[in-house]
Every structure is written in C-alpha cells, then in structure tokens.
Amino acid sequence: MNSVTEKRPHIASIRPRNTRWFIALLGVLALAPMFIYPIFLTKLLCFAVFAMAFSLLIGQTGLLSFGHAMFFGGSAYVTAHALKIWGLPTEVAILLGTVFSASLGLLVGLVAIRRQGIYFAMITLALAQMFFFFCVGLPATGGDDGINAVPRRELFSVIPIADDRVLYYVVLAFFIASFLLVYRVMHSPFGQVLRAIRDNEARAVSLGYEVGRYKLIAFVLSAALAGLAGSLKVLVFRLATLVDVSWSTSGEVILMALVGGIGTVTGPLLGAAFMLTLQSALQGLAQWMPVAQGAVFVVTVLLLPRGIAGTLGQIRKRSRHNPSDKPINHVTTPHGNNRAARALVDKTDTNA
Amino acid sequence: MDELFGIPLPALAGQLTLGLINGAFYAMLSLGLTVIFGMLRLINFTHGAQFTLGAFGAWMAMQYLHIPYWGALILVPVVVAALGILTERILLRRVYQMDELFQLLLTFGLALIAEGMLSVAYGSSGLPYDNPMPGGMDLGFMFLPYYRAWIVTASILACFGTWFAIERTRLGAYLRAATEKPQLVRTFGINVPRMITLTYGFGVALAALAGVLAAPMDQVKPAMGSALIITVFAVVVIGGMGSILGSVVTGFALGILEALTKVYYPPASSVVIFLIMTIVILFKPVGLFGRQA
C-alpha cells in the first residue's frame, strides 16, 4: 500500500478534519440535554466510556476480553462503598474505584495475556466469573440487594451533582477526557506498536519489542477506563449490584463495541446509543431483551461486521485514510496487513 | 474408621458422588467442545444453551408428547443435534472465513437467543422433572441413589463411545485426517464440509444428552447452561483441548476436586476450578494435555 505517504505517521496531532468532527460532536453533546432526558444521556455517556475501554483493547491489540464486567462492577462496588459507608468525597471515591480496577486489571492481565484469541476470551470470562462469586460471598457487597441509595455529594465540595443536569456535564467532561486519552493512545508510537503486535506478533518480537509488556499496559489502561465508567455509573444510578459484575454485562459491552464498530473512535458512543435506545424501546418487554441482544449479535456479525461507524467510514472512504481508524480485519489474512509493522520498521530504522 | 480428617465418611462419600456427577457433566460438555473445536476450530459458545435445550427437550417431551425419560434420552439429543446441524448449515458456515472472534460472538448471540426464548416462554423459576429411577442401594458406608449411579455410568459410556468412534473406526480416521489436512482429504473424494456438519451435530448431541441426564437432578431452568458452561470453559483451558482422553480425565478430576473443597473448605468451592485454571496458565499456558498451537 502507499507506505511512502505514510512514512511519517501523524503522531499525536489532531488533524483539521478530525478537529471539525470533534467540535461538531461536542456541540451536539453539549446541547443534547435541552432535547433529551438528561439521565438517559448520562447513562449513555457512562456506557460509551465503558465501550471505549473495551474497544481500545480489542481494536488496538486484537484481544477480546469477555470479563470486562469485573472492572466495571468492581469499581462500582468500591466507589459505592467509599461514598456510602466510608463517607469519602466523590472525587476520592471515583479515584479509588478506578485505581482498584487498574490493579485488578494488572492481576488479571498477568494471567490472561499468556494466551491469545479464543483462549484469552475464555480465560477472562472465567476470571470474571471467579470475581463474581467472590462478590457474592463478600458481605460488603450487600449480596442480592447490592449497595443502594449511594449519596451524590458535591464534586470537589462545590459542584452540585445532585442535579441531574449538572451531573450530565460532569460525566460529559469525563467522557471527553477519556475520548482524548483513547485518541492520544491510538495515535501514539505506543499505539503503533500495539497494532504491529496485533497484526504480526512474531515480527514485533523479532524487532525486539517486549510484546507481553505492551499488551499488559494496554489491558491495564482498558481496565482502568472500564473502572472509571463503573464509578460514574454509581453516581448516575446511585446503585451497585451483582448485575454489574455478571457475565451478561461483559456481553453487553461487547455488543455495544461490536455494533458501533470495533476499533473506531466514534463506535463506542454510537454502540451505547444503539443499546440504550433498544433498551427503552423494549420497556415493559424486559424479558425479551436477551433475545433482542442475541439477534443484534447475529445480524451484526453476519451483515455488518465493521459496525455502524466502520461501515459509514467505509462508505465515505477517501484516498487518504488513517490506519488506526480501521476496524480490525474481519477476514483473517495470516501475513497480510503489515502496514503498521512496516511503519514500525521505519521507526526502528530512524532510531538506529 | 468412620471419619476421614474429621469428616464423617457417609457425608464425604455423598459429596464425592455429587462431585463425580458434576465431573460427568464437565467431562461430557468439555468433550463436546473439544470435538467441535478439533474439526471447526470454533469455540461453541452455544454449547451451554444446547445443554439447556436438552433438559427442556426432555421436559417438553414428557409434558406435551408423554414420552418417558428413556425415550427422551434417545430422541432429544437427535432433535437438538438436528437443530445444531441446521444452525451450522445456515449460519456458522458463513463465518468460517472470518476472524475466530467473530465466530465466537455469533455463537454467543445464538446462545442469548435460545436461552432468552426459553425464559420468555417458561419463566426463569424452574420446572420439575420426575426422577425416572427412584430409590437407591445401601453400600454400607453410604446410600447411593440409583439415578446418580446411572448418570456417572451413562457419562462414562458416552465418553468411551466418543473416544472409540474417533480413535478406532474408519470414519474417525477420516475425521482425524480431515482435522490435520482438510484440502488433502478432499482430494481423496471425501466430503469434508459434510464431515464438519456431522461433527458439529455430534458435539451438540453430546451437550443435549448431558442436558437430558441433568433434567431429573434438579429443576429445569433456562439459566442452567450458561452457569455451567463458564465452568466448563475453565475446565477446557485447564485440560487444553488437545485430546479426548484429556478432557474426560480433567472433567472428572475437577468435579471430584470441587467436591473435596466443598467438604473441607466450603467458601472456596465455587472458585476452586477458576483458581486451578489460573495456576495452570501461569505454569503451563497450553493446558495440561494441550499441544503447542
């Protein structure tokens, strides 16, 4: 492919076209509460952060985690406990939850990254189930009732997040920060190495990269972001329950990322919007939800494997395209698609 | 001699029997997953739902068609396998060229649909299924219900039958050859796509058979398969999906180990298999019986 034009990959800088899109998106999100129920939107942003965390991992490293609920729900429990039982300030509780998930991510990652592909998926699922049973047995989680009526205290002792509208803008700020972080990671040399590993691990190893460490860092980052989403979720719902750590939540985040478009920047937001709309459309028919989710899985995999954002991106594909916006290859090409790896060779050349 | 490390012998023996039964289910389900994975290179996430369909099939056969347990034992696996074959022909076949993760998500979606439909139709609380073999025998040190003995016997028979069919028959030889070199086997005039379909059907039948066996043990519930299949995934990771014998041995061993944990340290019994999985991955990532991929 046109490796010549891509010899100097755009590191870090947000290019003009993207900036325009980004500002448009910000405008829509800033004005949205005037038209849509703010709690719905806040929920949407929470799940979008969660889906972003998951999507970062699979999009950049190709690792499908079937256990992200443990980071989301684990952090939700820690945050809820810190707010309600320990009476800590909101910002400290959010930090605690996120740090907890990052540490849990480190432990789980150390075990799980030893295998790839479907084994990685099965291992993360099994470890998340172990965490689920652990939560069931721990008295602090409140068993089936969970931790409810979690107080919404002023953020930094001044911002009144008890007001739904204020809370929306606070969560929006967290969403934007996560969005920029993910964008920055994807467009960094670190992100490039991750994609090189994803596309051809043996080659990355032969180039002297410590593959395991890169994967582990990506996993911890993803776990921490999922934890942030879980903490924010507690502020919105004022509740942390066993559902948050159950396998069905892990399945939901996969579905959001898949529907939105794995590896795309806007996919998680679109996927979360799709899921929540589906949920409210099935209001009163809650027992049909798993069937609907399953059907969406089947239809997306068969007809729209690139998801909404990936398919739209493909339609308006232009001559110049961005390697990191590309969804992961849905057709396996054992040694194909070495563009990222080639960029990596260029990089090592200049280093030498 | 009626105590062992402070546990009364009858209680220990009773728990061990339950462990053997759980082990029997782990063995049958992980065997099915292994057989399917060997041929299709696909992790069948629908396996748990197919187990549940087996149990519900037995209940429906009794309820609507008045087919007794022994009839259901033959009929239900065949019907569920036919459903599986249909799924393979219509859906799975389309994703063989795709990344394995998409195959996994497709089968996960199918599992959600199947279990979701069952809970919409029958609720999530559970339906009773009468024990076809009431009573039991006194072994002196414990009381052994006939049905429990039957589950273990039936499971061992099914596992042995599978091993025999794959390792000792001509069809099994074709199958093993097709697993290694599908293109080459096709040039010999053997219909490999049909063998793939039949293999999938066979794996599904094993899951459904386990489901029928499980029906009289406890209530028939839509969620019974998904809880079990996650544990079976851990069993498969521990065993390594390398060999038939490996998955059977691992299944039974872990069932017994889980029972012993329940006796000696109950709080850990729900997580012991996952803990062992963690340890195995750290020391032997390919699993106990796994081959380097």
Interface residues (C-beta under 8 A of the other chain):
Chain A: I58 G62 L64 V111 A112 R114 R115 G117 I118 Y119 A121 M122 I123 L125 A126 L127 Q129 M130 F133 F134 V136 G137 W247 G251 I254 L258 Q287 W288 M289 P290 V291 A292 Q293 G294 A295 V296 F297 V298 V301 L302 P305 I328 N329 H330 V331 T332
Chain B: I43 L91 R94 V95 Q97 M98 D99 E100 L101 F102 L104 L105 L106 F108 G109 L110 A111 L112 I113 A114 E115 G116 M117 S119 V120 S226 I230 T231 F233 A234 V236 V237 P267 S270 V271 F274 L275 M277 T278 I281 L282 P285
